[in-house]
Amino acid sequence: MLIILGGLPGVGKTSVARRVAESLGATHLRIDTIEQAVWDANVRPYDDLGPVGYMVASRLATDNLRLGRIVIGDAVNSVEETRQAWRRAAELANAEFVQIELFCSDVATHRNRVESRESDIENLELPDWTKVRARHYEPWKNIDLVIDTAQADIETASRQIIDLVNARLVQRTI
């Protein structure tokens, strides 16, 4: 099963993804890690890497899904094109997927998270509040779960995702 996780920077995606990955023994694919590795390798075709990170991640997802692993795609996924790439990865592996969006309804809390966090990826410069607010972000279609991280802490959000995944896995075996 592929867990397609999305939301603006600073809403808690990676914290939740890590907790879910630990609990389910899932493979965690983080776009920030992949893209920074590309930059660190001095592959700089443009100022913006465009779909490179998503393409690498979706191929890795397919490989791991074919092995029967649960995979978490941790990315902003701000546009339908990237979400479709994840769904295609699951389709190629003949695997199911769930789409989950995290958001933070409390603007002050979201801003504080963005402004106070530190990168755990070497050389990664995190976006500031102005960049987060200016980011183009399309509404999701056919989403399975939406979590407001202003209302749900990491444990609660993780549990909601784990429960959804386990329910889908049980349905598959029936």
Secondary structure, DSSP 4 states (H G I P E B T S, - for coil): -EEEEE--TTSSHHHHHHHHHHHHT-EEEEHHHHHHHHHHTT--SSSS-TTHHHHHHHHHHHHHHHTT--EEEES---SHHHHHHHHHHHHHTT--EEEEEEE-S-HHHHHHHHHH----STT-----HHHHHHS--PPPSS-SEEEETTTS-HHHHHHHHHHHHHHHHHHHH-
